[in-house]
Amino acid sequence: MWLAGAVGLSCGFGLWQIAGLGTFLILVVVGLPHSIEVKLGIAADKNGDEGKDDATGRC
């Protein structure tokens, strides 16, 4: 929330370069841990199979 507020204020004050740089840094910091998790093989399952009890896929 603080990051969105900071980017919004910098846009409002006309500091577009700072807002763009801040947005880029936010995306890098948020995306970097996910790419590390994928490379290490510890990323969460994105197939939607959470909560399935058996191999048939029924809950």
N, C-alpha and C positions, 0 to 999 in steps of 0.2 A: 504494500500500500504506500509506503514511504517513497519507494522508487517511482511509482506512477505519479505521485504528487510532485516529486522533484522534476520529472520530465515535463509534466504539465505546467508547472510554474516557469520553467525555463522557456517553454514555448510561448507562454503568455507574456513574458518579459521581452520576447523577441530574440532570444539567444538560441537560434536554430542550430548552430554548430554544436553547442553544448548538449542540446536535447538529442541531436542525432548521435553524438558520441556516447551519451549516457544510454540511449536505447541499444546501441550496438554492444556496449559493455554488458548490459543486463542480459541480452540474448546469449552472449558468449558464456557468461557465468552460469546461466540457467541451463544451457545446452551442453556444456562441457562435462558435468557429472554424468549425464545420461550416456554420452558417447563412451566415457570410461567404463560405465557399468556394462555396456554392450560388449566392449572389447574384453572385459574380464569374465563375461558370461553370467553376471549376477543381475541383469536387468529384469524387471517385472515382466511377466507373461502378458503380451498384448493380444492374444488370440481370443480372449474372453472365456477361457476355460476355468476360471476360478469358481469354486463352489460345486464343481461336478464331482460326483461320488465315484463313478466307475467308468470303464472304457466306452460305455454306450453313449455317454454324454448327457444322461438324464440326471436331474437333481435329486 
